[in-house]
Amino acid sequence: MTIKVLIVDDSAFFRKRLAEIISGDPLLEVVGEAKDGREGVILTSTLHPDVVTMDVEMPVMDGIEAVKEIMAKNPTPILMFSSLTTDGATSTMKALEAGAVDFMPKNFSDIAHRREQALGELRSLIKAVARTRLRTFRRPLTSTIKPSVPKITPAPLSTISEKVSSTTPLSESTRGQYKRINEMLSHDQGKPAAARRFTFGDHSSETTTYRKSGVRHSLLAIGSSTGGPIALQNIIPRLPKLNVPVVVIQHMPATFTKTFAQRLDEMSALHVTEAKDGEILMPGTVYIAPGGMQMIFERSGTGAKVRTLKDTGRVSYNPCVDVSFASLAQLYNGRVLALILTGMGSDGCEGCRILKSKGSVIWAQNEESCVVYGMPQAIVNAGIADLVLPLDEIAEDIAKEF
C-alpha cells in the first residue's frame, strides 16, 4: 500500500519538483497539492492523506495556523519545510509545538538539481513521518509558563569559557581525538556491551518501572532525532536544578539549534544554550550541540571542555550522538546517565554501547511514547538499555536519579 502525500506550498515550482521527487518512489503517492494553508486544511479533510508536507510562510493562512487547524480537526502527520533563517527556525519551532512531527530545510538548490542524497533523505523522512504515533503527542510547556523553581543564572562567560574562535584551527590533539573516536566506533560496532550489575531492560522493549541505579552520575547526556524537539520540551523545562552539566545532541541543521536553545531557555529553570567551542561544561547548564557540527569533549582541569568541528563526511549526522557519547565515555567513564529519545535510525547505539562498557547507565524512551521508535529500539534490541521509560515520566525519574 502506498503512502498518500499532500503537498502544501505557495511556490508552484517547489510543488512541481517536490511532486516529481515523491512520485519517483513507488511507495509514495501524491494525492493533492495546495497553494496555501487554508486550501491545505480543506484538502486534508477531503483527501485524508497519510502525510502532509507544509511550507511555513504562505498567503491566506500560514503553515503554523494550518498545522493547528489540521491537528484540531483531522490529526495527520505533518512534515514542515522551512527556510534556513533565524525567522524560519523560530516559525518551525512554533509549528512543531502546534503538532507538526518534524521539519526539513527548504533547500531549493537540492530540489532543483535533484541531488540523490537529498532526495533519498526526503523520501525516507516522509515514510518515517507517515509511521508516527500522533496519539502520543503531549504539547510541551509554552514559553509563557514560568519555571516552578528559580532560574539558574550561569557564571559570566569570561570565568567559565576558554573561548576559541570558530576560525581558529583545531589542535592536532583535538583532531587526533576525533579520529580515535571514529576508529573506536568502527571497531566496537556489533560488539556486545560489557555486563553490568544494574540491568533491567536488556533485550526487552517492555516499559520498565524506575529504580534508582545507585551510580553517582557526573553528567546527563541526551540524544534524539525525529520528534526530539517536542520530547525535549517535555523534559528539560520540567527538570529541577541539577548539579551536573547536561549535553543534548539533537539532529538539527545550523541556525535551528541556537533558536531551539533560546526557546528551551525561556521555558526552563536550567540555563539552556547552544554549545560554543572552548566552553567549559558547568553544572546546571544544558548544552545543545550546534547544528552542522560534531561536538566532542576534552579534559580541562577537573572538568570538560566543548570542542566543535566540521566533519569530513565519515559520519551521517552533524551533530552525531555516537560521536559525542563516545567522547564522553573517554572522559567520564561510568559516570554518565545517557538517555536516547525518539528518532529515526540507530544513531546513539554504538555510543551507548561504549558508555555502558565503561559502566554508565543507559535509558531509552519507550515505544508507545515515541514519534519514531528507531534510535531507542536500537539500544533496546542491542540489550544495552537499563530502563525503558515513557516520555511523561522521564523528567521526574531524572530528578530522582540525581
N, C-alpha and C positions, 0 to 999 in steps of 0.2 A: 504493500500500500504506500502510495506517495505521500509526502508531506506537503500540505497545501499552504502556500505563502501569499500574503497580501502585501504589496509594496505601497508605502505612503511617503511621497516626496513631491515637492513643488517643482523640481527640476525634471523636465521631460527627458533630457539627456541621461541623467542618473537613473531614472526609472527604466529607460530603454536598455542601458548597459547592465543594470542590475538584473533585469528580467532575463537577458541573454545568459548571464553567468549562472543564475539559479536554474534556468531551464537546461543548462548543459549537464546537470546531474540527473540521472534517471530516477533518483529517489525524491527529487524535489519538483514541485509544480506551481507555477504562478497562476493563481486563480483570479487575481484582480489587481488594479492599480488605482491609487487615489492621489489627487494633486494637492490636497490639504487635509488638515486634521479632522475637520467636520465630515468630509467625504469618507475619510478612513474609519471614523466611528460608525457611520451608516453601513459601509461595506462589510465591516467586521460582523455586524449583527445579521446581515443577509447572506454572506458567503461562508461564514463560520470557518475561517482559516485556522490552520494549526499554529501558524506563526505570523506575526505582523512585523515588518521592518518599518521603522518610523524615523523620519527626519525630525530635527528639533525645531528649527526655525522655518515656519510656513505661514502663509496668509490665512485669513478667515479664522483658523484655530491652530495654535502651535502644537508641537508634539507633546509637551508636558500636559496641557489640558486634554488632549486626545487620549493620552495614557490614562488619566484619571477617569474619563468617561467610559472608556473600554473596560477598565478594571471594575468599575461600579456596575455596568450593565451586562457586559459579556466578557468575563475574565478570560484573557487569551495571552499566551506568552508573547512578549514584545521585545524585539532587538532594536536598540536605538542606534542611529548613525549620527555622529557628532563631529563638528569641526575641531581641529587641533588648536583651539584658542582657550584662553582663561574663561571667557564668557561661555564658550561651548562646553567646557568642563563643568562649570557651575550649573548650567542648564541640564547637563546629563545627570549630575548627582541628584537634582530635583526630580528628574524623570524616573530614576531608579527608586527613589523614595516613594514615588507615586505608584510604583508597581512594575515598571519595566524590569526584565530579567537581567539583561546585560547590554553592553554597547560595543560599538566598533568605530574607530576613527573613520571619518568620511574623507578618504583619500582619492580624489578624482584621478590622479595620475595612475594609481594602481588599477582603478576600474577602466580607465580609458585604454591603457596599454595591456590590459588583461594579463597581468603578471601572475604566473601559475601559482606561486606560493601564496600570494594574497587571495587568489580565487579559492584555493583549497581551504584556507583558513576560514573564509567567509562561509563556504558550504558546510564545513564541519561545525561552525558555530551555530548556524541556522538549525542543523539537525539536533544539536545539543539543547538549544533553547526550546525546540519542539517537545523535548522529553522532560521539561521541567515540571516541578510539582507546585503549582500555584497555590494549592490549599495550605501549604506550609508557611507561606509568607506572613510575617507579622511586621507591621510597619514599625520602624525604629522610632526612637525618641526624636522629636524635632529640635531644631536649634533654639527654639524659644523656651524650651523647658530647662530650668536651671538645675545643675547637678545637685544631688542630695547632700554632698559634702563640699566643703570649701575647695575652690580650685587651687591646685598646687602651682606656685609661682617658681619657675626654674631659675637657677642662678644665672647671673649675667653671662653672655656668651664668652666674653673675654676670659672668664675664670674657669670655664669648663671645656673650651674648644682649642685644639691645636689646629687652627684654621689652615687649610691647604687650598690654594687657588685651584679652580677647576681646570685652569690652563697649565698648571704645574705638572710636569711628567711624573708618573708614579715611580717610586724607587724600584730597583732591581729586586729587592727583597719582597716587596708587595707583589710584583708581577710573578716572582718565583712562587710565592704562596698560592697565588691564583692558579698557576699551572699545576701545583701539587694537589690542590683541591679537585681540579678536573680529573687528574690521574687517579685520585682516591675514589672519586665517584665511578669512574670507569672500572676500576679494579674491584670495587665492592659490589657492583651490580649483580644481583641474583644470589648473593651470599646470605645465609641465614644470620639473623642477629644473635649476638651472644645472649645466653639465657640470663634472665633476671629473676630475683626472688619475688618481685612485685609485678605480677602479670595476671590480669583477669580476663582480658578481651581477646586473647590470641585465637586467630582463625575463626572467630565468631562475629557476625555482623549484628548480633542482638544488642540492643541498648543495655548498658550496664548501670548499676547504681553507684553513685560516687562513694569512694572510700579514700581516706587520706593516705598518701603514699609514705609519709614519714621522711621524705627526702627534703633536705634544705636547699631549695632552689635559689640560684643567683640571678636568673633571668627567665622571662617568659617570651617564647618565640611563636609567632603565628604565621601560617602560610595559607593562602586562599586564592581562588580564581573566580570563575563564573558564579555569580551570586554572592561573592565575598563582600563587596561594599555594604550591602544591606545586613549581612551576617555580622560584620564588624560593627555596624551601627547599633546592633542589638547587644553587643558585648562590651565594647570599650566604654561607652557612656555609663554603663551600669557597674563598672569596677570602682571599688573604693581606692583610697590612697595605697599604692603598693611600694614597698621599699626596695624594689628591684627595677631595672630597665625592662621595657617591653619593645620588641622589634617585630614589625609586621612586613611580610613580603606578599604583596597583592599584585597579581598580574595586571598591569595598568600602564598605558603609554605615558611618556613625558608630558608635562603640563597638567595632566589629570591628578597626579599624586600630590602635588602641592595644594591644589584646590580641595582634594579629598581630606588631606591632613587638616587644613584650616576648618573644614566643615565639622570634622570629628572633634577638633579642639573646642569649638563653640558649644558642643553638646556635653563635654566630658569634664570631670573633676581632674583627671590626669592631664598633664600638658601633652599635646599631640603635635608633632612637627614632621615635616619631610626631612629625612636624614641628610646631613651635609658631610662632605668629605673632610676627614680630620676631626670630627666631633667626638668628644668623649661621652660614652654612654653613662647617663645619670639615672639614679633611682627616681621613680615617679614620673618618668617621661616615656611617651610612646613614640618610636621612630618608624616612620613609614618609608620603606625603600623607594628611592627615586625611580620613576618610570624611565625605561630605556637604558638603565644602568644595572651592573651587578654590584651587590653590596656584600663586602666581606669585612672581617674584623681583625685588628692587630692588638697585641697586648700593649698597654700603656700604663706603666706603674703597676698598681694592683687592679686596674680595671681594663676596659677595652675601648678601642678607638675605631670609628667607622672609616672604611676606605671604599670609595666607589670608583668603578672603572667601566669603560666600554668593552663589551665582549667582542671577540674576533669571529664569532659565528659558530663556536663549538657547541653552544647550548641553545635550546629552542626558545627560552623565555628570558626577557630582560625587564624586571629582575627575575631571578630563578630561586625558588625555595631550596632546592637541593644544594646549590652553591652556598647560600647564606647559612643553612643549617650545618653543612659540613665544616664551614669555617668556625662556627660557634662551638662545634664539638672539639676542635683543636684547642680552644681557649678555656672552655668551661667544663670539659669532661662530662661528668654525670650530673651537673648542677643546673641543667636546663629543663624547664617544662615546655614541651613542644606540642602545639595544637594545630591540627590540619582541618581546615574548614572546606565547605563546598567548593567544587571546581572540576573542570574537565581534565582528563588525562591523569597522569601519575606523578607530576612534579611534587617533590617533598618526600617521596617514598625512600629514595636512596639516602637523602639527608637524614631522615628519621632513623633509618637503619644504622647509620654511623653514630648518631647521637645515642641510640639505645645500646649499641655495643660498648659505649663508654659508661653506661649506667643511667642515662637520662630517662625521664618519664614521658610517654607519648600518649596523647589523647586524640581522638577522632570524632568529628561530628557524625551523628547517626544518619542513616539513610532517609528516614521519614522527614527530617527537617532540612535536608539538603536540597538546593535547587538542582544541582547536578552531582550525583553520587559517584564521582570519579576519583579525585585525589584521596578522600577518606577511605574509599573502598580499597584503594591500592595498598594502604598500610594495614588495613584490617585483613585483607587476603594474604598479605605477607607475614601475618602473625606478629606484628610489632606494635599493635595498639593496646595499651594498658587499660584504657577505658574508652567506651563508645557512648557519647552523651548527646542528648537533644539540645538544640540551639538555645532554647529558652532557659536552660539550667546552667549553661556553661559559665556565665559571669559569676553567678553565686558560688559555683564549685571552685572557680579560680580563687575567689576571696577566701574560701575555706582552706584551700591548699596552701595559701601564703600566710 
